[in-house]
């Protein structure tokens, strides 16, 4: 019996508490209606609104080129380091070329030998031979005239039966032999006067040409063992070390023009469709002392690429290139900057704080203040920025709305504008 009485007392106390809460809430609502709800308000006005895509971008030289090896072998010398200025044609590194240098010496020796042989066939070098040939001709003439006289005399004596036939024939043979010797000596003199035979000259010329080709081939191979700057600029990356091996087409340096820079940003694919070439870009960050620079989009990649964010999220992003405004001494390659790509701008439009618009029953609404009371108003949104929203329909310039309506504000509530200090 005691237990039953206690349970009834507890139940009665519970209802008393509930009734008290209802009474307090009612009093609060009456007070709200009587004194109003203090709220931050905004007078609708016209102005400018900017829609943008926000991200980060990396500073890169406007013009840069990767330098590759042409030859192969051990790297014997590196002449530059990151930050060094270079001019086009400067030697950057050398590969092993001892064997090639020995082959070059051999080729030079072959050229010298071929030149000497060819020089020996020139007419000036035949002066002594010509003198000797002339002397031989003179000697042959003496012998010829002597043989001719002997033959004439022998013939006369033979016809007078003063000498035998045998003696006559001997004189005749001697005369013929002297004539042949004179002809031979004269022919040799003519040959010597003309110089070396053409086939001999052509042979020596061919040897010289082959030696020069061999020499030039070795020189080209030596040139391949030397890596030179392909442009004026600064070494911004060194990709190899001395004494390490290098294969043909190995990347060894990156040279950049540090007088002008560009920005490279990877924009989320969902936002990239808003970005157009020529869009203005607001650039800021610690690297520019928190100033705001203005650039513009100059290139948009034709396709997205798969990337993993710092949080490990797989994303599709589109590379976008941004032009910087002239020379900026504060920037260095690799710096990271904040960017806002302005994708749309409207002037003279109705805009409201983004916090004033909320979704209700599937459409956008605001709380307008009409005759001091909150009135639910459906609106149609346009452009959206980080702080403002364009209102296409539902509001007029000069109207007052609540900046941050909350769940406690009901339609018809008396609004007491917040006094800003």
C-alpha positions in Angstrom: 0.0 0.0 0.0 2.8 2.4 0.8 4.5 1.5 -2.5 1.3 2.4 -4.5 1.0 5.8 -2.7 4.6 6.6 -3.5 4.2 5.8 -7.2 1.1 8.0 -7.4 3.1 10.9 -5.8 6.0 10.4 -8.4 3.5 10.4 -11.3 1.8 13.5 -10.0 5.2 15.3 -9.6 6.1 14.3 -13.2 3.0 16.0 -14.6 3.7 19.0 -12.5 7.2 19.4 -14.1 5.8 19.0 -17.6 3.1 21.6 -17.0 5.7 23.9 -15.7 7.9 23.5 -18.8 4.8 24.2 -21.0 4.0 27.3 -19.0 7.6 28.6 -19.2 7.7 27.9 -23.0 4.4 29.7 -23.5 5.6 32.6 -21.4 8.8 32.7 -23.5 6.8 32.7 -26.7 4.6 35.5 -25.4 7.6 37.4 -24.4 9.1 36.9 -27.9 5.9 38.1 -29.5 5.8 41.0 -27.1 9.4 42.1 -27.2 10.5 40.5 -30.5 13.5 38.3 -31.6 16.8 40.1 -31.7 18.4 39.2 -35.1 21.1 40.4 -37.5 19.4 41.9 -40.6 20.6 42.9 -44.0 19.2 45.5 -46.4 19.1 44.1 -49.9 21.2 46.0 -52.4 22.7 45.7 -55.8 26.4 45.1 -56.4 29.0 42.8 -58.0 29.3 39.1 -57.5 32.2 36.9 -58.5 32.1 33.2 -58.9 35.4 31.4 -58.7 37.2 28.1 -58.4 39.7 28.0 -55.5 42.8 25.9 -55.3 46.6 26.0 -55.0 49.2 26.3 -57.8 53.0 25.7 -58.1 55.4 28.3 -59.5 57.3 27.1 -62.5 59.6 28.8 -65.1 57.6 30.1 -68.1 60.2 28.4 -70.3 62.1 25.3 -69.2 63.9 22.4 -70.9 65.2 19.1 -69.8 68.7 18.3 -71.0 69.5 14.7 -72.1 72.6 12.7 -72.8 73.4 11.7 -76.3 76.3 9.4 -75.6 76.9 6.8 -72.8 79.5 5.8 -70.2 80.7 7.0 -66.8 80.2 10.7 -65.9 83.7 12.0 -65.4 82.9 15.7 -64.8 80.0 17.9 -63.8 80.6 21.6 -64.2 77.4 23.1 -62.9 75.0 22.8 -59.9 71.5 23.9 -59.1 71.2 27.7 -59.2 74.1 28.2 -61.6 73.4 30.5 -64.6 74.3 29.0 -68.0 74.3 30.2 -71.6 73.4 28.1 -74.6 76.3 25.9 -75.6 78.0 25.9 -72.2 79.5 22.5 -71.2 77.5 21.0 -68.4 79.1 17.6 -68.0 81.4 15.1 -69.7 81.3 11.4 -70.2 84.2 9.0 -70.4 86.0 9.5 -73.8 89.6 8.2 -73.4 89.2 5.5 -76.0 87.6 7.9 -78.5 90.5 10.4 -78.0 93.0 7.6 -78.9 90.9 6.7 -82.0 91.0 10.4 -82.9 94.8 10.4 -82.8 94.8 7.4 -85.1 92.5 9.1 -87.5 94.7 12.2 -87.6 97.7 10.1 -88.4 95.9 8.4 -91.3 95.0 11.8 -92.7 98.6 13.0 -92.5 99.8 9.9 -94.3 97.2 10.2 -97.1 98.1 13.8 -97.6 101.8 13.0 -97.8 101.1 10.3 -100.5 98.9 12.6 -102.5 101.4 15.5 -102.2 104.0 13.2 -103.7 102.1 12.9 -106.9 102.1 16.7 -107.6 104.2 17.8 -110.6 106.6 19.9 -108.5 107.8 16.8 -106.9 108.7 15.3 -110.3 111.4 17.9 -111.2 114.3 15.5 -110.7 112.6 12.8 -112.6 112.0 15.2 -115.5 115.7 16.2 -115.6 116.7 12.5 -115.6 114.2 11.7 -118.3 115.5 14.6 -120.4 119.1 13.4 -120.0 118.0 9.9 -121.1 116.4 11.4 -124.2 119.5 13.3 -125.1 121.6 10.2 -124.6 119.2 8.2 -126.8 119.4 10.8 -129.5 123.2 10.6 -129.5 123.0 6.8 -129.8 120.3 7.1 -132.5 122.3 9.6 -134.7 125.4 7.5 -134.4 123.5 4.3 -135.3 121.9 6.2 -138.2 125.3 7.3 -139.6 126.7 3.8 -139.2 123.7 2.3 -141.0 123.9 4.8 -143.9 127.6 4.1 -144.3 127.1 0.3 -144.0 124.4 0.4 -146.6 126.6 2.3 -149.1 129.5 -0.1 -148.5 127.2 -3.1 -148.8 125.8 -1.9 -152.1 129.4 -1.5 -153.3 130.2 -5.0 -152.1 132.7 -3.5 -149.7 131.2 -5.1 -146.6 129.4 -8.4 -146.0 125.7 -8.8 -145.6 126.2 -9.8 -142.0 127.9 -6.5 -141.2 125.2 -4.6 -143.0 122.4 -6.3 -141.0 124.2 -5.6 -137.8 124.4 -1.9 -138.6 120.7 -2.0 -139.5 119.7 -3.7 -136.3 121.7 -1.2 -134.2 120.0 1.6 -136.0 116.5 0.2 -135.3 117.4 -0.4 -131.7 118.6 3.2 -131.3 115.4 4.5 -132.8 113.3 2.4 -130.5 115.4 3.5 -127.5 114.9 7.2 -128.5 111.1 6.7 -128.8 111.0 5.0 -125.4 113.0 7.8 -123.7 110.8 10.5 -125.3 107.6 8.7 -124.1 109.0 8.4 -120.6 109.9 12.1 -120.6 106.3 12.9 -121.6 104.8 10.7 -118.9 107.0 12.3 -116.2 106.0 15.8 -117.4 102.3 14.9 -117.0 102.9 13.8 -113.3 101.6 10.7 -111.5 99.0 8.5 -113.2 95.4 9.4 -112.5 94.6 6.0 -111.0 97.4 6.5 -108.5 96.2 10.0 -107.6 92.6 8.8 -107.3 93.8 6.0 -105.0 95.5 8.5 -102.6 92.5 10.8 -102.7 90.2 8.0 -101.7 92.4 7.1 -98.8 92.4 10.7 -97.7 88.6 10.9 -97.9 88.2 7.7 -95.9 90.6 9.0 -93.2 88.7 12.3 -92.9 85.3 10.5 -92.6 86.8 8.3 -89.9 88.1 11.4 -88.1 84.8 13.3 -88.3 82.9 10.2 -87.0 85.2 10.1 -84.0 84.7 13.8 -83.4 80.9 13.4 -83.5 81.2 10.6 -81.0 83.3 12.8 -78.7 80.7 15.5 -79.0 78.1 13.1 -77.9 80.1 12.5 -74.7 79.7 16.2 -73.8 76.4 17.6 -72.6 75.9 21.3 -73.3 73.2 23.8 -72.4 70.3 24.0 -74.8 69.2 27.5 -73.7 70.1 30.5 -71.6 68.9 30.2 -68.0 69.5 28.7 -64.6 70.0 25.1 -63.5 66.8 24.3 -61.6 67.3 20.6 -61.3 70.4 18.3 -61.3 69.4 14.7 -61.9 72.8 12.9 -61.9 76.0 12.6 -59.9 79.7 12.4 -60.9 81.2 8.9 -61.5 77.7 7.4 -62.1 76.9 5.6 -65.4 74.7 7.2 -68.0 72.8 5.7 -70.9 71.8 7.5 -74.1 68.7 9.8 -73.6 69.2 10.0 -69.8 67.8 13.2 -68.3 70.6 15.0 -66.5 69.5 18.6 -66.0 66.5 20.9 -66.1 67.2 24.5 -67.3 64.7 27.2 -66.7 64.2 30.9 -67.6 63.8 32.4 -64.1 63.1 35.9 -65.4 59.4 34.9 -66.0 57.2 32.4 -64.3 54.0 30.6 -64.8 51.7 28.8 -62.4 50.5 25.2 -62.8 47.4 24.1 -60.9 45.5 20.8 -60.9 41.8 21.7 -60.8 39.1 19.2 -59.7 37.4 17.8 -62.8 34.0 18.8 -61.4 35.1 22.4 -61.3 37.3 22.5 -64.4 34.3 22.8 -66.8 33.7 26.3 -65.4 37.2 27.4 -66.2 37.9 29.1 -69.5 41.0 30.4 -71.2 41.4 34.1 -70.4 39.7 33.8 -66.9 41.2 36.3 -64.5 43.0 34.7 -61.5 43.6 36.2 -58.1 47.0 35.0 -56.7 48.0 35.3 -53.1 50.1 33.6 -50.4 53.1 34.1 -48.1 55.5 33.9 -51.1 54.1 37.3 -52.3 53.9 38.8 -48.8 50.1 38.1 -48.9 49.6 40.6 -51.7 47.0 39.8 -54.4 48.5 39.5 -57.9 46.3 39.2 -61.0 47.0 36.5 -63.6 45.0 34.8 -66.3 44.4 31.3 -67.5 46.4 30.6 -70.7 46.1 26.9 -71.1 43.8 24.1 -70.0 44.8 20.4 -70.5 42.5 18.5 -72.9 42.1 15.6 -70.4 41.9 14.9 -66.7 44.5 12.9 -64.9 44.1 10.6 -61.9 45.8 11.9 -58.7 45.8 11.0 -55.0 45.3 13.8 -52.5 47.3 14.3 -49.4 44.5 12.5 -47.5 44.8 9.5 -49.8 41.6 10.3 -51.8 41.7 9.3 -55.5 40.6 12.3 -57.7 40.4 13.3 -61.3 42.1 16.7 -61.9 42.7 18.9 -64.9 46.0 20.7 -65.3 45.6 24.4 -65.8 48.4 26.9 -66.7 48.2 30.5 -65.4 50.2 33.5 -66.6 51.8 35.7 -64.0 51.9 39.5 -64.3 55.4 40.3 -65.4 58.6 39.7 -63.4 58.1 38.9 -59.8 61.4 38.9 -57.8 59.8 37.3 -54.8 59.0 34.1 -56.5 61.1 31.0 -56.9 60.5 27.7 -58.8 58.5 25.3 -56.6 56.7 27.9 -54.4 53.1 27.2 -53.7 50.4 29.9 -54.0 46.7 30.2 -53.4 44.6 30.9 -56.5 41.0 32.0 -57.2 40.0 31.5 -60.8 37.2 34.0 -61.5 34.8 32.0 -63.7 31.9 34.5 -63.8 31.4 38.1 -62.8 28.0 40.1 -62.7 27.5 43.7 -61.8 24.4 45.5 -60.7 22.6 42.4 -59.5 20.6 41.7 -56.3 22.9 39.9 -53.9 22.5 38.7 -50.3 24.8 37.0 -47.7 25.0 33.3 -48.4 24.1 32.6 -44.8 20.6 34.2 -45.3 19.5 31.5 -47.9 18.3 28.1 -46.7 16.5 25.2 -48.2 12.8 24.6 -47.3 10.5 22.1 -48.8 12.8 21.6 -51.8 13.4 25.2 -52.8 15.5 28.2 -51.6 14.1 30.6 -49.1 15.0 33.7 -47.0 13.2 35.4 -44.1 12.2 38.9 -45.2 11.3 41.4 -42.6 7.9 43.0 -43.5 6.3 45.4 -41.1 8.7 44.2 -38.4 7.8 40.6 -38.8 9.5 37.6 -40.3 8.0 36.6 -43.6 9.1 33.4 -45.4 10.0 34.2 -49.0 10.9 31.8 -51.8 13.8 33.0 -54.0 15.6 31.8 -57.1 19.4 31.7 -56.8 22.0 32.7 -59.5 25.7 33.0 -59.1 27.3 32.0 -55.8 30.5 33.2 -54.3 32.1 32.3 -51.0 30.1 35.0 -49.2 27.2 36.1 -51.4 24.5 34.7 -53.6 22.8 36.3 -56.5 19.0 36.4 -56.2 17.3 36.3 -59.6 13.7 36.3 -58.3 11.9 36.8 -54.9 13.6 40.0 -53.6 13.9 43.6 -54.5 16.5 46.2 -53.7 15.9 47.9 -50.4 14.1 45.0 -48.7 15.3 43.7 -45.4 16.1 40.1 -44.7 17.6 38.1 -41.8 21.3 37.4 -42.1 21.4 34.2 -40.1 18.0 32.8 -39.5 17.8 29.8 -37.1 15.2 27.2 -36.2 13.8 29.3 -33.4 12.5 32.0 -35.8 9.1 31.3 -37.1 7.1 33.1 -39.7 5.3 36.0 -38.1 7.8 36.5 -35.4 8.5 40.0 -34.4 12.0 40.9 -35.4 14.1 43.3 -33.4 17.2 44.3 -35.5 20.5 43.7 -33.7 22.3 46.9 -32.8 25.8 46.7 -34.0 28.5 48.2 -31.8 
